[in-house]
């Protein structure tokens, strides 16, 4: 009861402080209309509530460009879709994207992912507003985001040193022409409760100033014994149109997450070349000592200036800093007897590890004509520095004494009763990534040819491992408009890519591996029918292979080849029915490994098939009412590089409903009720030799009041 009282009190206090935002406001926009953004050059957000479909993207070298004219696989989850699904974290959003699965993590503390079989590097592949590389070690909140965009494959031409998997872009919610004050109370059957205030307004004689604030405080309840926590978010998005030519944008957000650590489970050792997974215990099972916690906080600041040089040319300058600090106790359970569930615990404690990215980008965009060809040019330079500090790591257990635990009959163990080893400490590491790039989109009637090149200058500094690399990486693409709303494309890209950072559970945890080259071929077709977007693509990626070997060392060994196809349909099928459907097939193989031991075997933790189907229906006879349902499928995947065991496929069901009321004073009240894992299925999530128990059935609710 105290959690509810505290949350409601916070809402009342913030509401009183921001009440002026709602004064003298015109009538609220009707449900089903998009919020028009402040008219700032190259800032356009068009996700529509009634279709759950976006028309343009704000990611990579294709910012403010139609999805039909983008020669790569792009998936967009607009705010309306995330809201309908009651998505609170990135894992909720990405279940709408094929080929994505969680990897080597307890989903309660931090979500890591692989896409098409490639690990998504948490320091380089997460972006704020298409630019700033933010650090995904504190679970990026979605409540202040207009949408999440996923650009799959090699993205080195624009973003430089990234892994060839996917870039996740978070687009901030910004001020619209009408004042907004929205209060939301949400929670779930596990004991979570969250209060949020979303306020925005434009100022000035012509609305040339815009500001939007989001404030959130919440208690996190979980399904695991003795594991709970808290989270918070404070963010602001500001826009200034100084003149008809000059505009500014400024974004700042700070968020924290403090939660108990549930611990992870090491995959059992192979017996006669076969790994047999244990039965899935109750989701409430806790193997970690009581008192273990994961704390992360992040502050992201991004500033941008746009200047129109003339009718055909503009200049952009962006600068930002992303800082994340985390403290954690890692606990790992290892079997001594799979049948009985007997095992032992090990782990370590680390406090105050700092990660900082500093990013600068300057860009010139313009249009010129040579004969019948129109050239759309982008010329740019980026500078990004990444700092990762080393902190003392206190391991346990000490000596030869084992900490006994049992998966099926857990023992209550307090962290305070465990003696820690003398600390060990690594060294700080720094990456410097500089790049100059040129991109030319040449349009001749229905045909567009895109040619680009990036000069990459990368350096890495860590005691005992220094790298300096300079190279040129090209990109080429062809887009053919078969009809005004149908496009066919083919793309080739090379990139100097990060080979990744050793995961927390590896013997060389946090070691950054040398850079490597990757290559990608992709072909696809995109078509719009009414308010429905259909896409299909085929991809072929060749990159350096990384994995954790039998000695528990994360290594760079051989090559990996990823081939497959993906299908999606997103938008409005009928006036009252919207869908978001995906299907993907990935064939990921290891090649050229040491001694050929792994050649031809599948890349671990890569589902061969995956897909999702979400639909929302609004009956015309019931005003403001909608009902939805979804199914999310992950196919079979291998547990280790030797392919000695598999994770079984599973499908999770969801359902939800919404009722919106327009009150006598013109304000709106929206009620939502959602349920995830409706069938209460038990399943393992596996990756990088680790297991985590999937979440049970969870019922969520929200109450939003728009003044």
C-alpha positions in Angstrom: 0.0 0.0 0.0 2.9 2.3 0.7 4.2 1.9 -2.9 0.8 3.0 -4.2 0.6 6.0 -1.8 4.1 7.2 -2.6 3.5 6.9 -6.4 0.1 8.7 -6.3 1.6 11.5 -4.1 4.4 12.0 -6.6 1.8 12.3 -9.4 -0.2 14.9 -7.5 2.9 17.0 -6.7 4.1 17.0 -10.3 0.7 17.7 -11.6 0.4 20.8 -9.3 3.8 22.0 -10.5 3.0 21.7 -14.1 -0.7 22.5 -14.1 -0.1 25.8 -16.0 0.8 23.7 -19.1 -2.8 22.7 -19.5 -4.3 26.2 -19.2 -5.9 27.8 -22.2 -5.3 24.7 -24.3 -7.4 24.2 -27.4 -9.5 21.0 -27.7 -7.5 17.8 -27.5 -6.6 16.0 -30.7 -9.1 13.3 -31.5 -8.0 9.7 -31.1 -6.4 8.3 -34.2 -4.7 11.5 -35.3 -0.9 11.9 -35.3 0.7 14.6 -33.2 2.3 17.1 -35.6 5.9 17.9 -34.6 7.4 21.3 -34.3 8.5 22.3 -37.8 12.3 21.8 -37.5 14.3 20.9 -40.6 15.0 17.2 -40.9 12.8 16.3 -37.9 9.7 14.6 -39.0 7.8 11.9 -37.0 4.7 10.5 -38.7 3.8 7.3 -36.8 0.0 7.2 -37.0 -2.1 5.9 -34.1 -4.7 4.3 -36.3 -2.3 2.4 -38.5 0.7 1.6 -36.2 2.8 2.3 -39.4 5.6 4.8 -40.0 6.3 6.3 -43.4 9.8 7.6 -42.8 12.9 6.8 -40.7 15.3 8.8 -38.7 18.3 6.5 -38.7 21.7 6.3 -40.4 22.3 8.0 -43.7 18.6 7.8 -44.6 17.2 10.3 -42.0 13.9 11.8 -42.9 13.6 9.4 -45.9 10.7 7.2 -47.0 11.0 3.6 -45.9 10.2 2.7 -49.5 13.4 4.5 -50.6 15.6 2.9 -48.0 17.7 0.0 -49.5 18.0 -1.9 -46.3 15.8 -3.9 -43.9 14.1 -1.4 -41.5 11.6 -2.2 -38.8 9.8 0.6 -37.0 7.8 0.2 -33.8 5.8 3.5 -33.3 4.6 4.7 -29.9 1.0 3.6 -30.7 2.2 0.0 -31.2 4.3 0.0 -28.0 1.5 1.5 -26.0 -1.0 -1.1 -27.3 1.3 -3.8 -26.2 2.1 -2.2 -22.8 5.8 -2.3 -23.7 8.0 -1.0 -20.9 11.5 -2.1 -22.2 13.3 -2.8 -25.3 12.7 -6.5 -25.1 9.0 -5.8 -25.4 9.5 -3.7 -28.5 11.8 -6.1 -30.3 9.5 -9.0 -30.1 7.9 -7.4 -33.1 11.1 -7.8 -35.1 12.2 -11.2 -36.7 15.6 -12.6 -36.0 16.0 -11.0 -32.6 16.5 -12.9 -29.4 17.8 -12.1 -25.9 21.3 -13.2 -25.2 23.3 -14.0 -22.0 21.4 -11.9 -19.6 18.9 -11.8 -16.8 16.1 -9.8 -18.4 15.3 -8.2 -15.1 18.7 -6.4 -14.8 19.8 -5.7 -18.4 18.6 -6.8 -21.8 21.2 -7.9 -24.4 20.3 -9.1 -27.9 21.5 -10.9 -30.9 20.1 -10.1 -34.4 20.5 -12.5 -37.3 22.9 -14.4 -35.1 25.2 -11.4 -34.3 25.6 -9.9 -30.9 24.4 -6.3 -30.6 27.3 -4.4 -29.0 25.8 -2.3 -26.1 28.3 0.6 -26.5 28.0 1.3 -30.3 24.7 -0.1 -31.7 22.2 1.9 -29.6 21.5 5.4 -30.8 19.5 8.4 -29.6 17.7 10.4 -32.4 19.8 8.8 -35.1 23.1 10.0 -33.8 24.4 9.7 -30.2 25.7 6.2 -29.3 24.1 5.6 -25.9 25.2 2.7 -23.6 22.7 -0.1 -23.1 23.7 -1.1 -19.6 20.8 0.5 -17.6 17.8 -0.6 -19.7 16.8 2.3 -22.0 13.2 3.4 -21.1 10.5 3.8 -23.7 8.0 6.0 -22.0 9.6 9.2 -23.5 10.2 7.7 -26.9 8.1 8.4 -30.0 9.3 5.1 -31.6 12.0 2.5 -31.8 13.7 1.9 -35.2 15.8 -1.1 -36.2 18.2 -0.9 -39.1 19.6 -4.3 -39.7 23.0 -5.4 -41.1 26.2 -3.5 -41.7 25.9 0.2 -40.8 29.5 1.3 -40.9 29.3 3.9 -43.6 27.3 6.3 -41.4 27.9 5.0 -37.9 31.5 3.8 -38.2 32.7 1.3 -35.7 29.6 -0.9 -35.0 28.9 -4.6 -35.1 27.2 -5.8 -38.4 23.9 -6.8 -36.6 21.5 -4.0 -36.2 21.3 -0.4 -35.0 18.5 0.3 -32.5 17.5 4.0 -32.7 15.3 5.7 -30.1 13.4 8.7 -31.3 12.4 11.2 -28.6 8.9 12.5 -28.2 8.8 16.2 -28.9 6.4 19.1 -28.5 3.4 19.4 -30.8 1.3 22.4 -31.6 -1.2 21.8 -28.8 -0.3 21.9 -25.1 -0.2 18.5 -23.5 -0.4 17.3 -19.9 -0.8 13.6 -19.5 -0.8 11.7 -16.2 -0.3 7.9 -16.2 -0.5 5.3 -13.4 0.6 1.8 -14.4 1.5 -1.4 -12.8 1.3 -5.2 -12.9 0.2 -8.2 -10.9 3.8 -8.8 -9.7 3.7 -5.6 -7.6 5.1 -3.1 -10.0 3.6 0.4 -9.8 4.8 3.5 -11.8 3.7 7.1 -12.0 4.5 9.3 -15.1 3.9 12.9 -16.1 4.3 13.8 -19.8 4.0 17.6 -20.5 4.7 19.6 -23.6 4.0 23.0 -25.0 5.2 25.4 -27.7 5.9 29.1 -27.1 6.5 32.3 -29.0 4.4 34.3 -31.4 4.7 31.6 -34.1 5.3 28.6 -32.0 9.1 28.8 -32.6 10.0 27.3 -29.2 9.0 23.8 -28.1 9.6 21.8 -24.9 8.5 18.4 -23.8 9.2 16.9 -20.4 8.8 13.3 -19.1 9.1 12.4 -15.4 8.7 8.8 -14.1 9.1 7.1 -10.8 8.3 3.4 -10.3 8.7 0.4 -8.1 9.6 -2.9 -9.9 8.0 -6.1 -8.7 9.2 -9.4 -10.2 8.3 -13.0 -10.3 11.5 -14.1 -8.6 11.7 -14.7 -4.8 13.0 -11.6 -3.0 13.9 -9.7 -6.2 12.4 -6.2 -6.6 13.7 -2.7 -7.3 13.0 0.8 -8.5 13.4 2.8 -11.7 13.2 6.5 -12.6 13.3 8.7 -15.7 13.7 12.5 -16.2 13.9 13.8 -19.7 13.5 16.9 -21.8 13.3 17.6 -25.5 13.7 21.2 -26.6 13.3 22.8 -30.1 14.1 26.3 -31.2 13.4 27.8 -34.6 15.7 30.8 -34.4 15.1 32.0 -38.0 13.7 30.6 -41.1 17.2 29.2 -41.8 18.5 28.3 -38.4 17.1 25.8 -35.9 18.3 24.1 -32.8 17.4 20.9 -31.0 18.5 19.8 -27.5 17.8 16.5 -25.7 18.7 15.4 -22.2 17.6 12.3 -20.3 18.6 10.7 -17.0 17.4 7.3 -15.9 18.2 4.8 -13.2 17.5 1.2 -12.5 18.2 -0.6 -9.2 17.1 -4.2 -8.9 18.0 -7.4 -7.2 20.0 -9.9 -9.2 18.4 -13.2 -9.9 21.6 -15.0 -11.0 22.2 -17.0 -14.1 22.6 -20.7 -14.7 25.5 -22.3 -16.6 24.5 -24.7 -19.3 25.3 -28.3 -18.2 28.4 -29.9 -19.5 28.0 -32.3 -22.5 27.8 -36.0 -21.7 29.0 -38.2 -24.6 28.8 -35.2 -26.8 25.3 -34.2 -25.9 24.0 -31.3 -23.7 20.7 -32.2 -22.0 18.9 -29.2 -20.5 17.3 -29.7 -17.1 13.6 -29.3 -16.6 12.4 -25.7 -16.2 11.8 -24.9 -12.5 9.3 -22.5 -11.2 9.9 -18.9 -12.5 10.1 -17.8 -8.9 13.3 -19.8 -8.4 16.2 -17.8 -7.1 19.7 -19.2 -7.1 21.6 -16.0 -6.3 22.4 -14.9 -2.7 20.0 -12.5 -1.1 21.5 -9.0 -1.2 23.0 -9.2 -4.7 21.9 -6.2 -6.8 22.3 -4.6 -10.2 22.4 -0.8 -10.3 22.8 1.3 -13.5 22.3 5.0 -14.2 22.7 6.8 -17.5 22.7 10.5 -18.6 22.5 11.3 -22.3 22.9 14.8 -23.7 22.6 15.6 -27.4 22.6 19.0 -29.1 22.0 19.7 -32.8 22.0 22.8 -35.0 20.5 22.9 -38.6 21.2 25.7 -41.0 19.7 26.1 -44.5 22.4 27.5 -46.7 20.1 27.9 -49.6 17.1 26.3 -51.2 19.1 23.1 -52.0 21.8 22.9 -49.3 21.9 22.6 -45.5 24.5 22.0 -42.8 24.1 20.0 -39.6 26.3 20.0 -36.5 25.7 17.5 -33.6 27.5 17.0 -30.4 26.6 14.7 -27.5 27.8 12.8 -24.4 26.4 9.5 -23.1 27.6 8.5 -19.6 26.6 5.3 -17.8 27.7 4.0 -14.4 26.9 0.6 -13.0 27.5 -1.5 -9.9 26.6 -5.2 -9.8 27.0 -8.5 -8.1 27.2 -11.3 -10.7 26.1 -14.8 -9.4 26.4 -17.9 -11.5 25.0 -21.4 -10.7 26.9 -24.4 -12.0 25.5 -28.0 -11.9 27.2 -30.8 -10.0 24.2 -33.1 -10.6 21.6 -32.2 -13.3 19.1 -34.8 -12.2 18.8 -33.6 -8.7 19.5 -29.9 -9.4 22.5 -29.8 -7.1 25.2 -27.3 -7.8 27.5 -24.5 -6.6 27.6 -20.7 -6.8 30.4 -18.4 -7.9 30.5 -14.8 -8.9 32.0 -11.4 -8.2 31.2 -7.9 -7.1 32.0 -4.7 -9.0 31.1 -1.2 -8.1 31.1 2.1 -9.9 32.2 1.1 -13.4 32.1 4.1 -15.8 31.3 4.1 -19.5 31.4 7.3 -21.5 30.8 8.1 -25.2 31.6 11.5 -26.7 30.3 12.0 -30.2 30.6 14.8 -32.7 29.2 15.0 -36.2 29.3 17.6 -39.0 27.4 17.1 -42.2 26.6 19.0 -45.4 23.6 17.9 -47.4 22.6 19.2 -50.8 20.9 18.6 -54.1 22.2 19.3 -57.6 21.4 18.2 -61.1 23.7 16.9 -63.9 21.8 16.4 -67.1 18.8 14.0 -66.4 20.3 12.9 -63.0 19.5 14.5 -59.7 22.2 14.1 -57.1 21.4 14.1 -53.4 24.7 14.5 -51.6 25.7 13.9 -48.0 29.2 14.8 -46.9 30.2 14.3 -43.3 32.7 13.7 -40.6 32.3 12.0 -37.2 34.4 11.7 -34.1 33.5 9.3 -31.4 35.5 8.4 -28.2 34.6 5.6 -25.9 36.0 5.3 -22.4 35.5 2.2 -20.2 37.1 2.3 -16.7 38.3 -0.7 -14.8 37.1 -1.3 -11.2 38.1 -3.8 -8.5 36.4 -7.1 -8.9 35.8 -9.2 -5.7 35.3 -12.8 -6.6 33.7 -15.6 -4.6 33.9 -18.2 -3.2 37.3 -18.0 -1.4 39.7 -21.0 -1.0 38.4 -24.5 -1.8 35.1 -24.1 0.0 32.1 -24.4 -2.3 28.9 -22.5 -1.9 26.3 -25.2 -2.2 22.9 -24.4 -4.0 20.1 -26.4 -5.5 18.0 -25.4 -8.6 14.9 -27.3 -7.5 15.1 -26.7 -3.8 16.9 -23.4 -3.4 18.8 -22.6 -0.3 18.5 -19.1 1.3 22.0 -17.6 1.2 22.8 -14.1 2.3 25.5 -12.2 0.5 26.8 -10.8 3.8 27.7 -14.4 4.9 30.0 -14.9 1.9 33.7 -14.1 2.1 35.1 -12.3 -0.9 38.5 -12.8 -2.5 41.2 -10.1 -2.7 40.2 -7.7 -5.5 41.6 -8.0 -9.0 41.6 -5.1 -11.4 41.8 -4.7 -15.2 42.8 -1.6 -17.0 40.9 1.3 -18.6 40.3 1.1 -22.3 39.6 3.8 -24.9 38.4 3.7 -28.5 38.8 6.6 -30.9 36.7 6.3 -34.1 37.1 9.0 -36.7 35.5 8.8 -40.1 34.8 11.0 -43.2 32.1 9.8 -45.6 30.5 10.7 -48.9 27.1 9.5 -50.0 25.4 10.3 -53.3 21.9 9.3 -54.1 21.5 9.6 -57.9 17.9 9.7 -59.1 17.0 9.1 -62.8 13.3 8.6 -63.3 12.2 5.5 -61.4 15.8 4.4 -60.8 18.0 5.5 -57.9 21.6 4.5 -57.5 23.3 5.1 -54.2 27.1 5.2 -53.9 29.1 5.9 -50.8 32.5 5.5 -49.2 33.8 6.0 -45.7 37.4 6.5 -44.7 37.8 4.9 -41.2 40.5 5.8 -38.8 40.2 3.7 -35.6 42.5 3.3 -32.6 42.1 1.2 -29.4 44.1 1.6 -26.3 44.3 -1.0 -23.4 47.3 -2.3 -21.6 48.6 -5.2 -23.7 46.2 -4.7 -26.6 46.6 -1.7 -28.8 45.2 -1.5 -32.3 45.4 1.2 -35.0 43.5 0.6 -38.3 42.8 2.8 -41.3 40.7 1.6 -44.2 38.1 2.6 -46.8 34.7 0.9 -46.7 32.3 1.3 -49.7 28.5 1.0 -50.1 26.5 0.6 -53.3 22.7 0.2 -53.8 20.1 0.3 -56.6 16.5 1.1 -56.0 13.9 0.7 -58.8 10.4 2.1 -58.4 8.2 -0.6 -60.0 5.2 1.7 -59.2 4.8 4.8 -57.1 4.4 2.8 -53.9 6.4 -0.3 -54.8 10.2 -0.5 -54.8 12.8 -3.1 -55.5 16.4 -2.8 -54.1 19.8 -4.4 -54.0 22.6 -3.4 -51.7 26.3 -4.2 -51.0 28.1 -2.8 -47.9 31.5 -3.3 -46.3 32.4 -2.2 -42.8 35.2 -2.0 -40.3 33.3 -3.5 -37.4 33.7 -4.1 -33.7 34.3 -7.8 -32.9 32.6 -7.3 -29.6 33.4 -7.2 -25.9 33.8 -10.4 -23.9 30.6 -11.0 -21.8 30.5 -10.8 -18.0 30.6 -14.5 -17.6 33.7 -15.2 -19.7 37.2 -15.7 -18.3 38.3 -12.6 -20.2 35.2 -10.5 -19.2 35.1 -7.0 -20.7 38.1 -7.6 -23.0 37.5 -5.8 -26.3 38.5 -7.9 -29.3 40.4 -6.5 -32.4 38.3 -4.9 -35.2 37.5 -6.9 -38.3 35.9 -6.5 -41.7 32.4 -7.5 -42.6 30.5 -7.6 -45.9 26.8 -7.7 -46.6 24.6 -8.3 -49.6 20.9 -7.6 -49.4 18.0 -7.5 -51.8 14.3 -6.8 -51.1 11.0 -5.4 -52.1 8.7 -3.0 -50.3 5.2 -2.0 -51.1 2.4 0.0 -49.7 -1.3 -0.9 -50.1 -3.4 1.7 -48.5 -2.1 2.1 -45.0 -0.4 -1.3 -45.0 3.3 -1.7 -45.5 4.7 -5.0 -46.8 8.4 -5.8 -47.0 10.5 -8.9 -47.9 14.3 -9.1 -48.0 17.1 -11.6 -48.4 20.5 -11.0 -46.7 24.0 -12.5 -46.8 26.5 -11.3 -44.2 30.1 -12.5 -43.9 31.9 -11.4 -40.7 34.5 -12.5 -38.2 33.3 -15.2 -35.8 33.3 -14.6 -32.1 32.3 -17.1 -29.4 33.1 -18.4 -25.9 35.2 -21.5 -26.3 35.4 -24.6 -24.1 37.9 -22.8 -21.8 35.3 -20.1 -21.2 37.4 -17.5 -23.2 35.7 -15.2 -25.6 37.7 -15.5 -28.8 37.9 -14.2 -32.4 38.3 -17.3 -34.6 37.3 -17.9 -38.2 34.4 -16.4 -40.1 30.6 -16.6 -39.8 28.2 -16.6 -42.7 24.6 -15.5 -42.2 22.0 -16.0 -44.8 18.2 -15.7 -44.7 15.1 -13.9 -45.5 12.5 -11.8 -43.6 8.9 -10.8 -44.2 6.8 -8.2 -42.5 3.4 -6.6 -42.8 2.5 -3.5 -40.7 -0.4 -1.1 -40.7 -4.1 -0.9 -41.3 -5.8 -3.9 -43.0 -9.3 -2.5 -42.7 -10.7 0.7 -41.1 -10.9 -1.0 -37.7 -8.1 -3.6 -37.9 -4.4 -3.0 -37.6 -1.6 -5.6 -37.6 2.1 -6.0 -37.1 3.3 -9.3 -38.5 6.8 -10.7 -39.1 8.5 -13.9 -40.1 12.2 -14.6 -40.4 14.6 -17.4 -41.4 18.3 -17.3 -40.6 20.9 -19.9 -41.5 24.0 -18.9 -39.6 27.1 -21.1 -40.2 30.7 -21.1 -38.8 33.6 -21.4 -41.3 37.4 -21.3 -41.4 37.7 -22.0 -37.6 40.9 -23.3 -36.0 41.5 -26.9 -37.1 38.1 -26.9 -38.8 36.5 -28.1 -35.6 33.4 -25.8 -35.9 33.2 -25.6 -39.7 29.7 -26.0 -41.0 28.1 -25.9 -37.6 25.4 -23.4 -36.7 26.2 -20.2 -34.8 24.9 -20.6 -31.2 21.8 -18.9 -29.9 20.5 -18.2 -33.4 16.9 -19.3 -33.9 16.5 -20.7 -37.4 12.9 -19.4 -37.5 11.2 -16.6 -35.7 8.1 -14.6 -36.1 5.3 -12.5 -34.5 1.7 -11.6 -35.2 -0.1 -8.8 -33.3 -3.5 -7.4 -34.2 -5.8 -4.8 -32.7 -9.5 -4.4 -33.5 -11.7 -1.4 -32.7 -15.4 -2.4 -33.0 -17.2 0.5 -34.7 -20.2 0.0 -32.5 -18.2 0.7 -29.2 -16.6 4.1 -29.2 -13.1 4.3 -27.8 -12.8 0.5 -27.3 -10.2 -1.8 -28.8 -9.1 -5.4 -28.2 -5.8 -7.0 -29.2 -3.9 -10.2 -29.2 -0.4 -11.4 -30.2 1.8 -14.5 -30.6 5.6 -14.3 -30.6 7.6 -17.3 -31.7 11.3 -18.3 -31.2 12.5 -21.4 -33.1 15.0 -24.0 -32.0 18.6 -22.7 -31.5 21.9 -24.3 -30.6 23.3 -24.0 -27.1 27.0 -24.0 -27.9 29.4 -23.6 -30.9 29.8 -27.4 -31.1 26.0 -27.8 -31.5 25.8 -30.4 -28.8 22.4 -29.4 -27.5 19.4 -27.2 -28.4 17.0 -24.8 -26.8 13.5 -25.9 -27.6 11.2 -23.6 -29.6 8.5 -21.7 -27.8 5.5 -19.4 -28.6 4.2 -16.8 -26.2 0.7 -15.4 -26.3 -0.5 -11.9 -25.3 -3.9 -10.2 -25.1 -5.1 -6.7 -24.2 -8.0 -4.3 -24.3 -8.4 -0.5 -24.2 -11.3 1.8 -23.3 -11.1 5.5 -23.9 -13.6 8.0 -22.5 -14.1 11.6 -23.4 -15.2 13.4 -20.2 -17.7 16.3 -19.9 -14.8 18.8 -19.6 -13.3 17.5 -22.8 -10.4 15.7 -21.1 -9.7 12.0 -21.9 -9.4 9.0 -19.7 -7.8 5.8 -21.1 -7.8 2.4 -19.4 -5.6 -0.5 -20.6 -5.3 -4.1 -19.5 -2.7 -6.4 -21.0 -1.5 -9.9 -20.3 1.8 -11.4 -21.5 2.6 -15.1 -21.7 -1.1 -15.7 -21.5 -0.7 -19.5 -21.4 1.8 -19.3 -18.6 4.4 -21.3 -20.5 7.6 -22.3 -18.9 10.7 -21.9 -21.1 14.5 -21.3 -21.0 16.2 -18.3 -22.5 19.7 -19.5 -23.5 22.8 -17.8 -24.9 26.6 -17.8 -24.4 26.5 -20.9 -22.2 24.0 -19.3 -19.8 20.4 -20.1 -19.0 17.7 -17.8 -17.6 14.1 -18.7 -16.7 11.5 -17.0 -18.9 8.9 -14.8 -17.3 5.5 -16.3 -16.3 2.1 -14.9 -17.1 2.0 -11.2 -16.2 -1.0 -9.0 -16.1 -0.4 -5.3 -16.7 -2.7 -2.2 -16.3 -2.5 1.5 -17.0 -4.7 4.5 -16.4 -3.9 7.7 -18.4 -5.6 11.0 -17.9 -5.1 13.6 -20.6 -5.9 17.2 -19.4 
